[in-house]
Amino acid sequence: MQGKLQPQRQMRRAAAAAAVAVDPQLLAGAVEAAIASRSPRLGRAAHARALRLLVPALPPFICAHLVNLYSKLDLPGAAAAALAADPSPTVVSYTAFISGAAQHARPLQALSAFAAMLRLGLRPNDFTFPSAFKAAAAASAPAAPAVGPQVHALALRFGYLPDDAFVSCAALDMYFKTGRLALARRLFDEMPNRNVVSWNAVMTNAVLDGRPLETVDAYFGLRGTSGMPNVVSVCAFFNACAGMTYLFLGEQFHGFVAKCGFDKDVSVSNSMVDFYGKCRCVGKARVVFDGMGVRNSVSWCSMVVAYAQNGAEEEAFLVYLGARRAGEEPTDFMVSSVLTTCAGLLGLDLGRALHAVAVRSCIDANIFVASALVDMYGKCGGVRDAEQVFFEMPQRNLVTWNAMIGGYAHIGDAWNALAVFDEMIMGRETAPNYITLVNVLTACSRGGLTMEGYELFQTMKQRFGIEPRIEHYACVVDLLGRAGMEERAYEIIQGMPMRPSISVWGALLGGCKMHGKTELGRIAAEKLFELDPRDSGNHVLLSNMLASAGRWAEATDIRKEMKNVGIKKDPGRSWITWKNVVHVFQAKDTTHEMNSEIQALLAKLKGQMQAAGYMPDTQYALYDLEEEEKESEVFQHSEKLALAFGLICIPPGVPIRIMKNLRICVDCHRAFKFISGIVGREIIVRDNNMFHHFKDYECSCKDYW
């Protein structure tokens, strides 16, 4: 706090002295104090006093100070007015203006001022050129490719290139950022004095452009010239190792960094946390994080992301809470990162709480935060909330569009998914990528739009230049399998240019089970057994398919084979959250403290459902049981137990949300439709495939899942 007050005290003392004796130097000191304190109010007060006391005109050096003040405080109108008011502007005034415009993302204004300075016959200096190069690098095409070489030619003409390392590095950075790699490398090769800044320009731009191997090569080039890296070099190297997931190289470099003392720098430690997180070593990332003497917002965000990238969403959320307890204010990057953990946890209530944090912090309109909100709501089944955020966004990026389409896909709303996709295409501002098409194909598959999805798959390369990947093949096999076109799906699998994956054969097996294509289903199952012999789900799916076809002996043989080789069926589990406590249920579970109330309610619901026309679906129950026993078996499924608990505890009007680790069975799906109408409640079930919204005797999937 003392450090923040010091510039203000200097400003007041300088202003007080200026009131007694009109000394331009004191007024200049007041302006500099305003810059140091980042205070426009104090700066304008100094400007007003200068206009009042220094009549009839301000001295040129005071004008230069004022241009510098408004440029550094990002007040472009005031800066331009101060420059225009200078009767004899100097290169110092113009350089201050150009530098401020370039640093605050106004490259065209900076380049315009640079041209005006040249027209006045003023000679740019070694501070002017770096700012001009920065503006040329940031200017949008077609200006940048033309302007950058022109500024380069002027720097050569005035003798700053190639000898001035400061100007040379700025030119080098410009060529990298405008994509003219050949010119950048040529300039680098011609530099007589390469310092660490020039090597850093090569390294950092290579990382940003997705060329991590070049970063590593440049680092060793620096060391080969006996150059000593600095913090920027070290961070770039760790970023390159993270990009290539070179764990061994990064670990060796960590030892060098610790030996040289660079690990004490917060930026280096942040880079190491990010590196270990991307290399799937979240434990080592945590060791680095815990050993940091000083942390900033990036430190906390890096640790959150490291956990989130490694499937440890709960730990990620705990780190976020630790950041808030440590006094860190929520930033756009922090909130958007934590929102991804809520999506992974399916934590709708946590996500809504973070949405409130974003609104209070005035960052909910940020495109990254808003996109994360759309993604979180879509993955948590809150598609209406996702729609509200999506349609209120002033601008959207590719992540936003993909998140909204994916949200519709999660609930099987194919028509709305296609409508958003068509809007994205017609806008022509954002081109779809392979994830976009995966989401659209998934929506078509789950929503029953077979022809639309198949046509998109057939034309995706021609229309969008996107070569079908394994994910697209899995989607189209699922699409055709659900529609009863398993033979066509099998033909597509046979013609795939890559080896079919587990997801592809699994999609075919699911379709065969759905439509009773037992022979083709056996082929798919055998392929799955080869790829993943220990997966119980494939064995169970084949067994159920055979049982559905009445081939009970073969189904029993599959179950016996599983037992003989030690493959255990994953038990069906469902969980429901109430008052911040997660209640987990298994089939035929009687251990819950409210079991008697749950069983009483299920018995009551069973009678009401049967009166309304419900008939249990027992085709997958054990064949050696009596029909009455089969009905009792299916009525003790985990999702029914969880639903009964929710109906007892959760107040009317509040949707009941149930998560299940397996796919919801046919009988539970049918029962939940009846129960939603009988009790007048909205029931939302998230199984391992999609969301089901039950309301008024209907499901959002329209019985196509």
Residue pairs with C-beta under 8 A, 6 or more apart in sequence:
4 37
7 33
7 34
7 36
7 37
7 39
8 33
8 37
8 39
8 42
10 29
10 33
10 36
11 30
11 33
11 34
11 37
11 39
11 42
11 46
14 26
14 27
14 29
14 30
14 33
14 46
15 30
15 45
15 46
15 49
17 23
17 26
18 26
18 27
18 30
18 49
18 53
19 49
22 53
22 54
24 50
24 54
24 59
24 61
24 62
27 46
27 49
27 50
27 53
27 54
27 62
28 61
28 62
28 65
30 42
30 46
30 49
31 43
31 46
31 47
31 50
31 62
31 65
31 66
31 68
31 69
32 65
33 42
33 46
34 40
34 42
34 43
34 45
34 46
34 69
35 43
35 68
35 69
35 72
35 73
38 73
40 73
40 75
43 69
43 70
43 73
46 69
47 66
47 69
47 82
50 58
50 62
50 66
51 58
54 62
57 87
58 66
58 85
58 86
60 86
60 87
60 88
60 89
60 90
60 93
63 82
63 83
63 85
63 86
63 89
63 93
64 86
64 90
64 92
64 93
64 96
66 82
67 79
67 82
67 83
67 86
67 93
67 96
67 97
68 93
68 96
68 100
69 82
70 76
70 78
70 79
70 82
70 100
71 79
71 96
71 97
71 99
71 100
71 101
72 96
72 100
74 100
74 104
76 100
76 101
76 104
76 106
76 109
79 97
79 100
79 101
80 97
83 89
83 93
83 94
83 97
83 113
86 93
89 117
89 120
89 122
90 122
91 117
91 122
91 123
91 124
91 125
91 128
94 113
94 114
94 116
94 117
94 122
94 128
95 124
95 125
95 127
95 128
95 131
97 110
97 113
98 110
98 113
98 114
98 117
98 128
98 131
98 132
98 135
99 110
99 127
99 131
101 107
101 109
101 110
101 113
101 135
102 110
102 131
102 132
102 134
102 135
102 138
103 131
103 134
105 138
107 134
107 135
107 136
107 137
107 138
107 139
107 140
107 143
108 135
108 139
108 143
110 131
110 132
110 134
110 135
111 132
111 135
111 136
111 139
111 143
111 147
114 124
114 128
114 132
114 135
114 151
117 124
117 128
118 124
118 154
123 158
124 132
124 154
124 158
126 160
126 164
126 166
126 167
129 151
129 154
129 155
129 160
129 167
129 170
129 171
130 166
130 167
130 169
130 170
132 151
133 148
133 151
133 152
133 167
133 170
133 171
133 173
133 174
134 170
134 173
134 174
136 143
136 144
136 147
136 148
136 151
136 174
136 178
137 144
137 148
137 173
137 174
137 177
137 178
138 144
138 177
139 147
144 178
145 178
145 180
148 171
148 174
148 175
148 178
148 180
149 183
151 171
151 174
152 161
152 171
152 174
155 161
155 167
155 171
160 167
161 167
161 168
161 171
162 168
162 187
162 190
162 191
162 192
163 192
163 193
165 191
165 193
165 194
165 195
165 197
165 198
166 197
168 187
168 191
168 198
169 195
169 197
169 198
169 201
171 187
172 184
172 187
172 188
172 191
172 198
172 201
172 202
173 201
173 205
175 181
175 183
175 184
175 187
176 184
176 201
176 202
176 205
176 209
177 205
184 202
184 205
188 194
188 198
188 202
191 198
194 225
194 227
195 227
196 222
196 227
196 228
196 229
196 230
196 232
196 233
199 218
199 219
199 221
199 222
199 227
199 233
200 230
200 232
200 233
200 236
202 214
202 215
202 218
203 214
203 215
203 218
203 219
203 232
203 233
203 236
203 237
203 240
204 215
204 232
204 236
206 212
206 214
206 215
206 218
206 236
206 240
207 215
207 236
207 239
207 240
207 243
210 243
212 239
212 240
212 241
212 243
212 244
213 240
213 244
215 236
215 237
215 239
215 240
216 237
216 240
216 241
216 244
216 246
216 249
219 229
219 233
219 236
219 237
219 240
222 229
222 233
223 229
229 237
231 262
231 265
231 267
231 268
234 253
234 257
234 262
234 265
234 268
234 271
235 267
235 268
235 270
235 271
237 253
238 250
238 253
238 268
238 271
238 272
238 274
238 275
239 271
239 274
239 275
240 246
241 247
241 249
241 250
241 253
241 275
241 279
242 250
242 271
242 274
242 275
242 277
242 278
242 279
243 278
245 278
245 279
245 280
246 279
247 279
247 281
250 275
250 276
250 279
254 263
254 272
257 263
257 268
257 272
262 268
263 269
263 272
263 288
264 293
266 292
266 294
266 295
266 296
266 298
266 299
267 298
269 288
269 289
269 291
269 292
269 299
270 296
270 298
270 299
270 302
272 285
272 288
273 285
273 288
273 289
273 299
273 302
273 303
273 306
274 285
274 302
274 305
274 306
275 285
276 282
276 284
276 285
276 288
276 306
277 285
277 302
277 303
277 305
277 306
277 307
277 309
277 310
278 306
278 309
280 310
282 306
282 307
282 309
282 310
282 312
285 302
285 303
285 306
286 303
286 306
289 295
289 299
289 302
289 303
292 299
295 326
297 323
297 328
297 329
297 331
297 333
297 334
298 333
300 319
300 320
300 322
300 323
300 326
300 328
300 334
301 331
301 333
301 334
301 337
303 316
303 319
304 316
304 319
304 320
304 323
304 334
304 337
304 338
304 341
305 316
305 337
307 313
307 315
307 316
307 319
307 341
308 316
308 337
308 340
308 341
308 344
311 344
313 341
313 342
313 344
313 345
314 341
314 345
316 337
316 338
316 341
317 338
317 341
317 342
317 345
317 347
317 350
320 334
320 338
320 341
323 334
324 330
328 334
329 361
330 357
330 358
330 361
330 363
331 363
332 363
332 366
332 368
332 369
333 368
335 354
335 357
335 358
335 361
335 363
335 369
335 372
336 366
336 368
336 369
336 371
336 372
337 372
338 354
339 351
339 354
339 369
339 372
339 373
339 375
339 376
340 372
340 375
340 376
341 347
342 348
342 350
342 351
342 354
342 376
342 380
343 351
343 375
343 376
343 379
343 380
344 379
346 379
346 380
346 381
346 659
346 686
347 380
348 377
348 380
348 381
348 382
348 657
349 577
351 373
351 376
351 377
351 380
351 382
352 385
354 376
355 364
355 373
358 364
358 366
358 369
358 373
363 369
364 370
364 373
365 393
365 394
367 393
367 395
367 396
367 397
367 400
368 399
370 389
370 393
370 400
371 396
371 397
371 399
371 400
371 403
373 386
373 389
374 386
374 389
374 390
374 393
374 400
374 403
374 404
374 407
375 386
375 399
375 403
375 406
375 407
377 383
377 385
377 386
377 389
377 407
378 386
378 403
378 404
378 406
378 407
378 408
378 410
379 406
379 407
379 410
381 410
381 411
381 657
381 684
381 686
381 691
381 693
383 407
383 408
383 410
383 411
383 413
386 403
386 404
386 407
387 404
390 396
390 400
390 403
390 404
393 400
396 430
397 430
398 430
398 431
398 432
398 433
398 436
401 420
401 421
401 424
401 430
401 432
401 436
402 433
402 435
402 436
402 439
404 420
405 417
405 420
405 421
405 424
405 436
405 439
405 440
405 443
406 439
406 442
408 414
408 416
408 417
408 420
408 443
409 417
409 439
409 440
409 442
409 443
409 446
409 690
410 690
410 691
411 690
411 691
411 692
411 693
411 700
411 701
412 443
412 446
412 447
412 690
412 691
412 700
412 701
412 702
412 704
412 705
413 443
413 447
413 700
414 443
414 444
414 446
414 447
414 448
414 449
414 452
414 453
415 447
415 449
417 439
417 440
417 443
417 444
417 447
418 440
418 443
418 444
418 449
418 452
421 432
421 436
421 440
424 430
424 432
424 436
425 432
431 464
432 464
432 466
433 466
434 466
434 469
434 471
434 472
437 456
437 460
437 464
437 466
437 472
438 471
438 472
438 475
440 453
440 456
441 453
441 456
441 457
441 472
441 475
441 476
441 479
442 475
442 478
443 449
444 450
444 452
444 453
444 456
444 479
445 453
445 475
445 476
445 478
445 479
445 482
446 482
446 690
446 701
446 704
446 705
447 702
447 704
448 482
448 483
448 702
448 704
450 479
450 480
450 482
450 483
450 485
453 475
453 476
453 479
454 476
454 479
454 480
457 468
457 472
457 475
457 476
457 479
460 466
460 468
460 472
461 467
461 468
470 498
470 500
470 501
470 503
470 504
471 503
473 492
473 493
473 496
473 500
473 504
474 501
474 503
474 504
474 506
474 507
475 507
476 489
476 492
477 489
477 492
477 493
477 504
477 507
477 508
477 511
478 507
478 510
478 511
480 486
480 488
480 489
480 492
480 511
481 489
481 507
481 508
481 510
481 511
481 512
481 514
481 515
482 510
482 511
482 514
482 704
484 511
484 514
484 515
486 508
486 511
486 512
486 515
486 517
486 520
487 520
489 507
489 508
489 511
490 508
490 520
490 523
493 500
493 504
493 505
493 508
496 504
500 527
501 531
502 528
502 531
502 532
502 535
505 524
505 527
505 528
505 531
506 524
506 528
506 538
508 520
508 521
508 524
509 521
509 524
509 525
509 528
509 538
509 541
509 542
509 545
510 541
511 517
512 518
512 520
512 521
512 524
512 545
513 521
513 541
513 542
513 544
513 545
513 548
516 545
516 548
516 549
518 545
518 546
518 549
518 551
521 542
521 545
522 542
525 538
525 539
525 541
525 542
528 535
528 538
529 538
529 539
532 538
534 567
536 562
536 567
536 568
536 569
536 570
537 570
537 662
539 558
539 559
539 561
539 562
539 567
539 569
540 569
542 558
543 555
543 558
543 559
544 555
544 620
546 552
546 554
546 555
546 558
547 555
547 619
547 620
547 623
548 619
548 620
552 623
555 623
556 623
562 568
562 569
570 661
570 662
571 586
571 587
572 586
572 587
572 637
572 638
572 639
572 660
572 661
572 662
573 584
573 585
573 586
573 638
573 660
573 661
573 662
574 584
574 585
574 638
574 639
574 641
574 642
574 658
574 659
574 660
574 661
575 582
575 583
575 584
575 585
575 642
575 658
575 659
576 582
576 583
576 585
576 642
576 645
576 646
576 656
576 657
576 658
576 659
577 583
577 657
578 645
578 646
578 649
578 650
583 592
583 642
583 645
585 592
585 638
585 639
585 641
585 642
585 645
586 638
587 636
587 637
587 638
587 641
588 633
588 636
589 595
589 636
589 638
589 641
592 598
592 641
592 645
594 645
594 648
597 644
597 648
598 641
598 644
598 645
598 648
599 644
601 644
601 647
601 648
602 635
602 640
602 641
602 644
605 644
605 675
605 678
605 679
606 635
608 678
609 671
609 674
609 675
609 678
612 674
612 677
612 678
613 674
614 670
614 671
614 674
616 630
616 631
616 634
616 635
616 667
616 671
617 634
617 665
617 666
617 667
617 670
618 627
618 630
618 631
618 633
618 634
618 667
619 666
620 665
620 666
621 629
621 630
621 633
621 634
622 630
622 633
625 633
634 665
634 667
634 668
635 671
637 665
637 667
637 668
638 660
639 658
639 660
639 664
639 668
639 672
639 685
640 668
640 671
642 658
643 656
643 658
643 672
643 675
643 683
646 656
646 658
646 683
647 656
647 679
647 681
650 656
652 680
652 681
655 681
655 682
655 683
655 684
656 681
656 682
656 683
656 684
657 684
657 685
657 686
658 683
658 684
658 685
658 686
659 685
659 686
660 685
660 686
660 687
660 688
661 688
662 687
662 688
663 687
663 688
663 689
664 672
664 685
664 687
664 692
664 705
669 692
669 699
669 703
669 705
672 683
672 685
672 692
672 694
672 699
673 694
673 697
673 698
673 699
674 697
675 681
675 683
675 694
676 682
676 683
676 694
676 695
676 696
676 697
676 698
677 696
677 697
682 693
682 694
682 695
683 693
683 694
683 695
684 691
684 692
684 693
684 694
685 691
685 692
685 694
686 692
689 705
690 701
690 705
691 700
692 699
692 700
692 701
692 705
693 699
693 700
694 700
